[in-house]
Amino acid sequence: MPSPHREVEARALLELLWLVEPRERRGLVLVGEGEQVSEVARSLGLPIGTAF
């Protein structure tokens, strides 16, 4: 059963994402969508440790 607070939790997460640098934010989104971390790091020019 979904949390009754799901919308509030999602909004809080989105607010936190805006604190992350844009390139790193994009990496988080791509990995969250199922992209391979190593590929995300390469394509965005991020250090592999940052991508992980």
PDB file of N, CA, C and O in Angstrom:
ATOM      1  N   MET A   1       0.842  -1.172   0.000  1.00  0.00           N
ATOM      2  CA  MET A   1       0.000   0.000   0.000  1.00  0.00           C
ATOM      3  C   MET A   1       0.896   1.248   0.000  1.00  0.00           C
ATOM      4  O   MET A   1       1.804   1.346   0.826  1.00  0.00           O
ATOM      5  N   PRO A   2       0.660   2.192  -0.900  1.00  0.00           N
ATOM      6  CA  PRO A   2       1.466   3.408  -0.952  1.00  0.00           C
ATOM      7  C   PRO A   2       1.321   4.241   0.320  1.00  0.00           C
ATOM      8  O   PRO A   2       0.285   4.233   0.984  1.00  0.00           O
ATOM      9  N   SER A   3       2.382   4.947   0.626  1.00  0.00           N
ATOM     10  CA  SER A   3       2.386   5.819   1.793  1.00  0.00           C
ATOM     11  C   SER A   3       1.411   6.977   1.571  1.00  0.00           C
ATOM     12  O   SER A   3       1.376   7.545   0.479  1.00  0.00           O
ATOM     13  N   PRO A   4       0.620   7.335   2.584  1.00  0.00           N
ATOM     14  CA  PRO A   4      -0.274   8.490   2.428  1.00  0.00           C
ATOM     15  C   PRO A   4       0.516   9.803   2.369  1.00  0.00           C
ATOM     16  O   PRO A   4      -0.035  10.853   2.038  1.00  0.00           O
ATOM     17  N   HIS A   5       1.778   9.734   2.684  1.00  0.00           N
ATOM     18  CA  HIS A   5       2.635  10.916   2.684  1.00  0.00           C
ATOM     19  C   HIS A   5       3.521  10.978   1.430  1.00  0.00           C
ATOM     20  O   HIS A   5       4.467  11.765   1.372  1.00  0.00           O
ATOM     21  N   ARG A   6       3.219  10.171   0.462  1.00  0.00           N
ATOM     22  CA  ARG A   6       4.068  10.040  -0.720  1.00  0.00           C
ATOM     23  C   ARG A   6       4.300  11.369  -1.431  1.00  0.00           C
ATOM     24  O   ARG A   6       5.426  11.652  -1.840  1.00  0.00           O
ATOM     25  N   GLU A   7       3.281  12.178  -1.587  1.00  0.00           N
ATOM     26  CA  GLU A   7       3.431  13.453  -2.278  1.00  0.00           C
ATOM     27  C   GLU A   7       4.360  14.389  -1.495  1.00  0.00           C
ATOM     28  O   GLU A   7       5.201  15.067  -2.086  1.00  0.00           O
ATOM     29  N   VAL A   8       4.209  14.424  -0.195  1.00  0.00           N
ATOM     30  CA  VAL A   8       5.072  15.268   0.638  1.00  0.00           C
ATOM     31  C   VAL A   8       6.512  14.770   0.566  1.00  0.00           C
ATOM     32  O   VAL A   8       7.440  15.571   0.462  1.00  0.00           O
ATOM     33  N   GLU A   9       6.702  13.464   0.621  1.00  0.00           N
ATOM     34  CA  GLU A   9       8.040  12.880   0.541  1.00  0.00           C
ATOM     35  C   GLU A   9       8.679  13.183  -0.808  1.00  0.00           C
ATOM     36  O   GLU A   9       9.864  13.512  -0.874  1.00  0.00           O
ATOM     37  N   ALA A  10       7.915  13.076  -1.869  1.00  0.00           N
ATOM     38  CA  ALA A  10       8.427  13.358  -3.210  1.00  0.00           C
ATOM     39  C   ALA A  10       8.820  14.819  -3.339  1.00  0.00           C
ATOM     40  O   ALA A  10       9.862  15.131  -3.917  1.00  0.00           O
ATOM     41  N   ARG A  11       8.012  15.706  -2.816  1.00  0.00           N
ATOM     42  CA  ARG A  11       8.310  17.137  -2.867  1.00  0.00           C
ATOM     43  C   ARG A  11       9.590  17.445  -2.097  1.00  0.00           C
ATOM     44  O   ARG A  11      10.412  18.236  -2.559  1.00  0.00           O
ATOM     45  N   ALA A  12       9.768  16.833  -0.933  1.00  0.00           N
ATOM     46  CA  ALA A  12      10.978  17.034  -0.132  1.00  0.00           C
ATOM     47  C   ALA A  12      12.208  16.534  -0.881  1.00  0.00           C
ATOM     48  O   ALA A  12      13.259  17.175  -0.848  1.00  0.00           O
ATOM     49  N   LEU A  13      12.085  15.405  -1.551  1.00  0.00           N
ATOM     50  CA  LEU A  13      13.200  14.870  -2.336  1.00  0.00           C
ATOM     51  C   LEU A  13      13.552  15.800  -3.488  1.00  0.00           C
ATOM     52  O   LEU A  13      14.731  16.041  -3.748  1.00  0.00           O
ATOM     53  N   LEU A  14      12.563  16.319  -4.172  1.00  0.00           N
ATOM     54  CA  LEU A  14      12.822  17.261  -5.267  1.00  0.00           C
ATOM     55  C   LEU A  14      13.521  18.522  -4.770  1.00  0.00           C
ATOM     56  O   LEU A  14      14.410  19.044  -5.442  1.00  0.00           O
ATOM     57  N   GLU A  15      13.130  19.007  -3.613  1.00  0.00           N
ATOM     58  CA  GLU A  15      13.793  20.176  -3.039  1.00  0.00           C
ATOM     59  C   GLU A  15      15.263  19.884  -2.748  1.00  0.00           C
ATOM     60  O   GLU A  15      16.123  20.735  -2.976  1.00  0.00           O
ATOM     61  N   LEU A  16      15.549  18.698  -2.249  1.00  0.00           N
ATOM     62  CA  LEU A  16      16.939  18.314  -1.980  1.00  0.00           C
ATOM     63  C   LEU A  16      17.745  18.187  -3.262  1.00  0.00           C
ATOM     64  O   LEU A  16      18.920  18.552  -3.299  1.00  0.00           O
ATOM     65  N   LEU A  17      17.123  17.673  -4.308  1.00  0.00           N
ATOM     66  CA  LEU A  17      17.835  17.516  -5.579  1.00  0.00           C
ATOM     67  C   LEU A  17      18.322  18.855  -6.124  1.00  0.00           C
ATOM     68  O   LEU A  17      19.353  18.906  -6.794  1.00  0.00           O
ATOM     69  N   TRP A  18      17.600  19.936  -5.849  1.00  0.00           N
ATOM     70  CA  TRP A  18      18.012  21.249  -6.343  1.00  0.00           C
ATOM     71  C   TRP A  18      19.257  21.759  -5.635  1.00  0.00           C
ATOM     72  O   TRP A  18      19.855  22.739  -6.080  1.00  0.00           O
ATOM     73  N   LEU A  19      19.664  21.114  -4.536  1.00  0.00           N
ATOM     74  CA  LEU A  19      20.891  21.493  -3.836  1.00  0.00           C
ATOM     75  C   LEU A  19      22.130  20.879  -4.484  1.00  0.00           C
ATOM     76  O   LEU A  19      23.255  21.289  -4.199  1.00  0.00           O
ATOM     77  N   VAL A  20      21.919  19.909  -5.346  1.00  0.00           N
ATOM     78  CA  VAL A  20      23.011  19.191  -6.013  1.00  0.00           C
ATOM     79  C   VAL A  20      23.359  19.923  -7.311  1.00  0.00           C
ATOM     80  O   VAL A  20      22.484  20.462  -7.987  1.00  0.00           O
ATOM     81  N   GLU A  21      24.647  19.933  -7.643  1.00  0.00           N
ATOM     82  CA  GLU A  21      25.086  20.550  -8.897  1.00  0.00           C
ATOM     83  C   GLU A  21      24.327  19.931 -10.077  1.00  0.00           C
ATOM     84  O   GLU A  21      24.037  18.735 -10.061  1.00  0.00           O
ATOM     85  N   PRO A  22      24.003  20.731 -11.096  1.00  0.00           N
ATOM     86  CA  PRO A  22      23.188  20.235 -12.218  1.00  0.00           C
ATOM     87  C   PRO A  22      23.740  18.972 -12.884  1.00  0.00           C
ATOM     88  O   PRO A  22      22.976  18.053 -13.180  1.00  0.00           O
ATOM     89  N   ARG A  23      25.031  18.912 -13.120  1.00  0.00           N
ATOM     90  CA  ARG A  23      25.599  17.733 -13.784  1.00  0.00           C
ATOM     91  C   ARG A  23      25.450  16.499 -12.898  1.00  0.00           C
ATOM     92  O   ARG A  23      25.117  15.417 -13.381  1.00  0.00           O
ATOM     93  N   GLU A  24      25.697  16.668 -11.605  1.00  0.00           N
ATOM     94  CA  GLU A  24      25.553  15.545 -10.681  1.00  0.00           C
ATOM     95  C   GLU A  24      24.083  15.155 -10.515  1.00  0.00           C
ATOM     96  O   GLU A  24      23.762  13.976 -10.359  1.00  0.00           O
ATOM     97  N   ARG A  25      23.193  16.150 -10.549  1.00  0.00           N
ATOM     98  CA  ARG A  25      21.749  15.873 -10.476  1.00  0.00           C
ATOM     99  C   ARG A  25      21.333  15.019 -11.666  1.00  0.00           C
ATOM    100  O   ARG A  25      20.576  14.058 -11.520  1.00  0.00           O
ATOM    101  N   ARG A  26      21.832  15.377 -12.839  1.00  0.00           N
ATOM    102  CA  ARG A  26      21.510  14.596 -14.045  1.00  0.00           C
ATOM    103  C   ARG A  26      21.991  13.156 -13.888  1.00  0.00           C
ATOM    104  O   ARG A  26      21.304  12.215 -14.286  1.00  0.00           O
ATOM    105  N   GLY A  27      23.180  12.996 -13.304  1.00  0.00           N
ATOM    106  CA  GLY A  27      23.697  11.651 -13.053  1.00  0.00           C
ATOM    107  C   GLY A  27      22.795  10.858 -12.124  1.00  0.00           C
ATOM    108  O   GLY A  27      22.549   9.675 -12.362  1.00  0.00           O
ATOM    109  N   LEU A  28      22.303  11.486 -11.079  1.00  0.00           N
ATOM    110  CA  LEU A  28      21.388  10.809 -10.157  1.00  0.00           C
ATOM    111  C   LEU A  28      20.116  10.361 -10.869  1.00  0.00           C
ATOM    112  O   LEU A  28      19.626   9.251 -10.657  1.00  0.00           O
ATOM    113  N   VAL A  29      19.600  11.225 -11.699  1.00  0.00           N
ATOM    114  CA  VAL A  29      18.375  10.900 -12.436  1.00  0.00           C
ATOM    115  C   VAL A  29      18.621   9.726 -13.385  1.00  0.00           C
ATOM    116  O   VAL A  29      17.819   8.793 -13.447  1.00  0.00           O
ATOM    117  N   LEU A  30      19.717   9.776 -14.111  1.00  0.00           N
ATOM    118  CA  LEU A  30      20.006   8.701 -15.074  1.00  0.00           C
ATOM    119  C   LEU A  30      20.208   7.362 -14.374  1.00  0.00           C
ATOM    120  O   LEU A  30      19.690   6.340 -14.825  1.00  0.00           O
ATOM    121  N   VAL A  31      20.956   7.363 -13.276  1.00  0.00           N
ATOM    122  CA  VAL A  31      21.157   6.109 -12.539  1.00  0.00           C
ATOM    123  C   VAL A  31      19.826   5.634 -11.968  1.00  0.00           C
ATOM    124  O   VAL A  31      19.544   4.436 -11.971  1.00  0.00           O
ATOM    125  N   GLY A  32      19.010   6.557 -11.481  1.00  0.00           N
ATOM    126  CA  GLY A  32      17.695   6.193 -10.968  1.00  0.00           C
ATOM    127  C   GLY A  32      16.795   5.596 -12.032  1.00  0.00           C
ATOM    128  O   GLY A  32      15.899   4.809 -11.726  1.00  0.00           O
ATOM    129  N   GLU A  33      17.032   5.970 -13.290  1.00  0.00           N
ATOM    130  CA  GLU A  33      16.256   5.426 -14.404  1.00  0.00           C
ATOM    131  C   GLU A  33      16.815   4.102 -14.900  1.00  0.00           C
ATOM    132  O   GLU A  33      16.272   3.506 -15.830  1.00  0.00           O
ATOM    133  N   GLY A  34      17.915   3.631 -14.274  1.00  0.00           N
ATOM    134  CA  GLY A  34      18.449   2.321 -14.617  1.00  0.00           C
ATOM    135  C   GLY A  34      19.688   2.320 -15.491  1.00  0.00           C
ATOM    136  O   GLY A  34      20.152   1.255 -15.899  1.00  0.00           O
ATOM    137  N   GLU A  35      20.235   3.493 -15.787  1.00  0.00           N
ATOM    138  CA  GLU A  35      21.467   3.545 -16.581  1.00  0.00           C
ATOM    139  C   GLU A  35      22.630   3.004 -15.749  1.00  0.00           C
ATOM    140  O   GLU A  35      22.625   3.105 -14.522  1.00  0.00           O
ATOM    141  N   GLN A  36      23.617   2.435 -16.419  1.00  0.00           N
ATOM    142  CA  GLN A  36      24.805   1.938 -15.740  1.00  0.00           C
ATOM    143  C   GLN A  36      25.616   3.108 -15.197  1.00  0.00           C
ATOM    144  O   GLN A  36      25.821   4.101 -15.896  1.00  0.00           O
ATOM    145  N   VAL A  37      26.077   2.997 -13.955  1.00  0.00           N
ATOM    146  CA  VAL A  37      26.809   4.080 -13.307  1.00  0.00           C
ATOM    147  C   VAL A  37      28.057   4.446 -14.106  1.00  0.00           C
ATOM    148  O   VAL A  37      28.350   5.628 -14.284  1.00  0.00           O
ATOM    149  N   SER A  38      28.789   3.455 -14.583  1.00  0.00           N
ATOM    150  CA  SER A  38      30.021   3.738 -15.333  1.00  0.00           C
ATOM    151  C   SER A  38      29.717   4.499 -16.622  1.00  0.00           C
ATOM    152  O   SER A  38      30.487   5.378 -17.011  1.00  0.00           O
ATOM    153  N   GLU A  39      28.621   4.180 -17.282  1.00  0.00           N
ATOM    154  CA  GLU A  39      28.236   4.872 -18.511  1.00  0.00           C
ATOM    155  C   GLU A  39      27.797   6.309 -18.211  1.00  0.00           C
ATOM    156  O   GLU A  39      28.121   7.233 -18.957  1.00  0.00           O
ATOM    157  N   VAL A  40      27.066   6.485 -17.128  1.00  0.00           N
ATOM    158  CA  VAL A  40      26.643   7.829 -16.728  1.00  0.00           C
ATOM    159  C   VAL A  40      27.872   8.687 -16.427  1.00  0.00           C
ATOM    160  O   VAL A  40      27.954   9.834 -16.867  1.00  0.00           O
ATOM    161  N   ALA A  41      28.821   8.135 -15.682  1.00  0.00           N
ATOM    162  CA  ALA A  41      30.045   8.869 -15.347  1.00  0.00           C
ATOM    163  C   ALA A  41      30.772   9.276 -16.619  1.00  0.00           C
ATOM    164  O   ALA A  41      31.198  10.424 -16.748  1.00  0.00           O
ATOM    165  N   ARG A  42      30.916   8.359 -17.547  1.00  0.00           N
ATOM    166  CA  ARG A  42      31.623   8.649 -18.791  1.00  0.00           C
ATOM    167  C   ARG A  42      30.893   9.714 -19.596  1.00  0.00           C
ATOM    168  O   ARG A  42      31.515  10.665 -20.070  1.00  0.00           O
ATOM    169  N   SER A  43      29.600   9.568 -19.754  1.00  0.00           N
ATOM    170  CA  SER A  43      28.856  10.481 -20.617  1.00  0.00           C
ATOM    171  C   SER A  43      28.765  11.897 -20.041  1.00  0.00           C
ATOM    172  O   SER A  43      28.677  12.868 -20.792  1.00  0.00           O
ATOM    173  N   LEU A  44      28.785  12.014 -18.707  1.00  0.00           N
ATOM    174  CA  LEU A  44      28.694  13.333 -18.078  1.00  0.00           C
ATOM    175  C   LEU A  44      30.051  13.895 -17.666  1.00  0.00           C
ATOM    176  O   LEU A  44      30.150  15.025 -17.187  1.00  0.00           O
ATOM    177  N   GLY A  45      31.090  13.094 -17.859  1.00  0.00           N
ATOM    178  CA  GLY A  45      32.426  13.551 -17.476  1.00  0.00           C
ATOM    179  C   GLY A  45      32.609  13.624 -15.967  1.00  0.00           C
ATOM    180  O   GLY A  45      33.363  14.461 -15.470  1.00  0.00           O
ATOM    181  N   LEU A  46      31.916  12.741 -15.230  1.00  0.00           N
ATOM    182  CA  LEU A  46      32.025  12.698 -13.789  1.00  0.00           C
ATOM    183  C   LEU A  46      33.059  11.661 -13.381  1.00  0.00           C
ATOM    184  O   LEU A  46      33.208  10.646 -14.062  1.00  0.00           O
ATOM    185  N   PRO A  47      33.779  11.890 -12.285  1.00  0.00           N
ATOM    186  CA  PRO A  47      34.607  10.813 -11.739  1.00  0.00           C
ATOM    187  C   PRO A  47      33.710   9.655 -11.355  1.00  0.00           C
ATOM    188  O   PRO A  47      32.586   9.862 -10.899  1.00  0.00           O
ATOM    189  N   ILE A  48      34.196   8.445 -11.535  1.00  0.00           N
ATOM    190  CA  ILE A  48      33.377   7.265 -11.260  1.00  0.00           C
ATOM    191  C   ILE A  48      32.905   7.250  -9.798  1.00  0.00           C
ATOM    192  O   ILE A  48      31.783   6.834  -9.511  1.00  0.00           O
ATOM    193  N   GLY A  49      33.751   7.698  -8.895  1.00  0.00           N
ATOM    194  CA  GLY A  49      33.368   7.747  -7.474  1.00  0.00           C
ATOM    195  C   GLY A  49      32.211   8.708  -7.234  1.00  0.00           C
ATOM    196  O   GLY A  49      31.341   8.434  -6.408  1.00  0.00           O
ATOM    197  N   THR A  50      32.193   9.819  -7.940  1.00  0.00           N
ATOM    198  CA  THR A  50      31.092  10.772  -7.826  1.00  0.00           C
ATOM    199  C   THR A  50      29.807  10.153  -8.350  1.00  0.00           C
ATOM    200  O   THR A  50      28.740  10.330  -7.763  1.00  0.00           O
ATOM    201  N   ALA A  51      29.911   9.433  -9.448  1.00  0.00           N
ATOM    202  CA  ALA A  51      28.732   8.787 -10.021  1.00  0.00           C
ATOM    203  C   ALA A  51      28.171   7.724  -9.078  1.00  0.00           C
ATOM    204  O   ALA A  51      26.956   7.561  -8.963  1.00  0.00           O
ATOM    205  N   PHE A  52      29.065   7.007  -8.409  1.00  0.00           N
ATOM    206  CA  PHE A  52      28.597   6.009  -7.452  1.00  0.00           C
ATOM    207  C   PHE A  52      28.051   6.687  -6.225  1.00  0.00           C
ATOM    208  O   PHE A  52      27.605   6.015  -5.295  1.00  0.00           O
TER     209      PHE A  52
END
